[in-house]
Amino acid sequence: MDDRTPVIVDCDLYTAFGPGVEPCWNGLLENRAAFSDCSRFHNEKFSTSLAAMAPGAEVNGTEEIPGFFLNYLAPTAKRMPRDSELFLASTVGEIEYIDNPAHRCTCDMLLERALRTCDKEHGRIISAACASSNSAFVSLFHQIRGGRLDSAVVIGTDYVSEFIFSGFATLRALARTIARPYDRDRDGLLLGDAASIVNICSAKKAAELGMKPRAALLSGGMSCDAVHITAPMPHGEALSEAICHALDEAGLTPDDIGAVVGHGTGTRYNDDMEIQAIHRVFGERSVPMLSVKGACGHTLAGAGLVEAVVAVRMLETGLIPPQTSLLNPEPGAAKYVSAEIRRLERPRILCMNSGFGGLNAVIILEAVS
Amino acid sequence: MNRSYPWHVIGGVTAEGLTFRTWKRGIVVSGEDTQDAKAKVAAGTEDFPHVFGLDNFRRGDGKVRTYILASILAHRDAGVDSVRPTAIIDFGRQGCHEQNLDYFNDYREHGRHLGRGHLFVGTLPTTPPCEAAISLKLTGPCFYMDALDRFPVLWDEVTNFFEMRWIERVMVCRYTPDRLTVLLAEPGGTVEIPDDSDPETLLRRLYGAE
């Protein structure tokens, strides 16, 4: 690690397990799923009523969820200097305002709100569908490595709304039963709320601020399938290229990776593609793999942030949580996933996301001693 | 204030409605509708070594179609095909407000039962550049960024992409309510850019008036 290595110095989460990292981490270790009936809108016409909703988030209706989340994250954001760049990963921003003609419901409105709430001077939205968070990480990785940025606050948030729920129902992507990533009998994804934050800066800046690094961001890679607007590349070629770019950037080989936190939505197409991509890169090696979406739901643009925070806990504890709700692993995934807690044998974790448009973004995190 | 960036511009196009004007070669394509514009763009690119995939052109809305045609013309303006590893950054303020309304109003008018998939997919800011990526087989990174019009953030991001050593070209898109500008850049050389310069202003400064 050198002065310009980006290091994570702080992180927090608000998921369906409640506020804080530990409730989510413990839920994962205990193989619990946090889905319940969603009563935010009429859902009887959809194939499921289940979603992973953050308790306490609905104070005055769903329109206030983004503000509630930002207020929760603000104290962590304010621990960073005011001139830290705020990276906001979101797909549709404050979409529940769509019923309010006086309010634009684009991501920029949420960014301006986030800057005020978190007391930051400058910020940017990075939107790359469900790969938004990791795309933000890759962008800031190069900014910090290149000396153009010292510190950043990364926030990822999306929430269960009628807009999003109906859209995924339209695409027939929602599970009829429960989300079972990498399971032979999986039948779709379930949506979830999440608000996540990671404070990150150069190792030199962390020392100046007196902040203790919790993990290092070693590298990132991105690619686009350029094949189909919703379906992933069947054999995962572009995702495997993004992984290889990240490994090359960090000067690592697949053998250096201790575990993979996959995108693992629980849809047939996504999980098949990921399994093939992992096989292309790791060959016959049984690299441990898990997806948090069987527990927290698919949190869209926020997914990568949730996964990065979980990866930090994996690096700190040396534990790999079980794959939530796994019963019968997909044959190609059987050597990667497990319903049991495992030991993290090597101190680096590959986190990967894929989104509509064929977008892939991966990062590699490393433990710091 | 001017800043210096370690790359150079190789061409670009601005579309106003259905009139496309390239900056370097002065090519003008004007269509009566998007299909007409597509036919004219395709006719003008017959001598290209790379065949542009326009099979799915019809599935996108007008915005998507404009992105696809402008992206093709930007390559034609630069005199390059699209086989090099190319990243895309779409830098805007618009998001997908109109597309959000299109999807949700349609869903509401049909009894809040099921919406239409293609309208829902259109609610992602990355759908237009991704459709362009599919048409041109651009397999590099791609994302939408809104930095509240701080243009140095955009130009720094182009530098970011070139620091990923395998990226050989970057396509910058800038959509506003009345126009779309697409610019192509390659690594090497330097370009001086004023902090308040958007892609169209940069192209005008480099290549003169439209």
Chai-1 contact restraints between the chains, C-beta under 6 A:
chainA,res_idxA,chainB,res_idxB,connection_type,confidence,min_distance_angstrom,max_distance_angstrom,comment,restraint_id
A,K45,B,H113,contact,1.0,0.0,6.0,A-B,restraint_1
A,I98,B,N100,contact,1.0,0.0,6.0,A-B,restraint_2
A,I98,B,F104,contact,1.0,0.0,6.0,A-B,restraint_3
A,R104,B,H97,contact,1.0,0.0,6.0,A-B,restraint_4
A,T106,B,G95,contact,1.0,0.0,6.0,A-B,restraint_5
A,T106,B,H97,contact,1.0,0.0,6.0,A-B,restraint_6
A,C107,B,G95,contact,1.0,0.0,6.0,A-B,restraint_7
A,D108,B,D146,contact,1.0,0.0,6.0,A-B,restraint_8
A,R124,B,M145,contact,1.0,0.0,6.0,A-B,restraint_9
A,R124,B,A147,contact,1.0,0.0,6.0,A-B,restraint_10
A,R124,B,V153,contact,1.0,0.0,6.0,A-B,restraint_11
A,I125,B,D146,contact,1.0,0.0,6.0,A-B,restraint_12
A,I126,B,F143,contact,1.0,0.0,6.0,A-B,restraint_13
A,I126,B,M145,contact,1.0,0.0,6.0,A-B,restraint_14
A,S127,B,P125,contact,1.0,0.0,6.0,A-B,restraint_15
A,S127,B,Y144,contact,1.0,0.0,6.0,A-B,restraint_16
A,A128,B,T126,contact,1.0,0.0,6.0,A-B,restraint_17
A,A128,B,F143,contact,1.0,0.0,6.0,A-B,restraint_18
A,A129,B,L124,contact,1.0,0.0,6.0,A-B,restraint_19
A,A129,B,T126,contact,1.0,0.0,6.0,A-B,restraint_20
A,S135,B,F143,contact,1.0,0.0,6.0,A-B,restraint_21
A,H142,B,N160,contact,1.0,0.0,6.0,A-B,restraint_22
A,H142,B,E163,contact,1.0,0.0,6.0,A-B,restraint_23
A,G146,B,E163,contact,1.0,0.0,6.0,A-B,restraint_24
A,R148,B,D156,contact,1.0,0.0,6.0,A-B,restraint_25
A,F163,B,F104,contact,1.0,0.0,6.0,A-B,restraint_26
A,S166,B,Y107,contact,1.0,0.0,6.0,A-B,restraint_27
A,S166,B,G115,contact,1.0,0.0,6.0,A-B,restraint_28
A,G167,B,F120,contact,1.0,0.0,6.0,A-B,restraint_29
A,T170,B,L114,contact,1.0,0.0,6.0,A-B,restraint_30
A,T170,B,G115,contact,1.0,0.0,6.0,A-B,restraint_31
A,T170,B,G117,contact,1.0,0.0,6.0,A-B,restraint_32
A,T170,B,F120,contact,1.0,0.0,6.0,A-B,restraint_33
A,L171,B,G117,contact,1.0,0.0,6.0,A-B,restraint_34
A,M222,B,P141,contact,1.0,0.0,6.0,A-B,restraint_35
A,S223,B,T139,contact,1.0,0.0,6.0,A-B,restraint_36
A,C224,B,A133,contact,1.0,0.0,6.0,A-B,restraint_37
A,C224,B,T139,contact,1.0,0.0,6.0,A-B,restraint_38
A,C224,B,C142,contact,1.0,0.0,6.0,A-B,restraint_39
A,A226,B,A133,contact,1.0,0.0,6.0,A-B,restraint_40
A,A226,B,I134,contact,1.0,0.0,6.0,A-B,restraint_41
A,A226,B,K137,contact,1.0,0.0,6.0,A-B,restraint_42
A,A226,B,L138,contact,1.0,0.0,6.0,A-B,restraint_43
A,A226,B,T139,contact,1.0,0.0,6.0,A-B,restraint_44
A,I229,B,V121,contact,1.0,0.0,6.0,A-B,restraint_45
A,F356,B,L124,contact,1.0,0.0,6.0,A-B,restraint_46
A,G357,B,T126,contact,1.0,0.0,6.0,A-B,restraint_47
A,G357,B,C130,contact,1.0,0.0,6.0,A-B,restraint_48
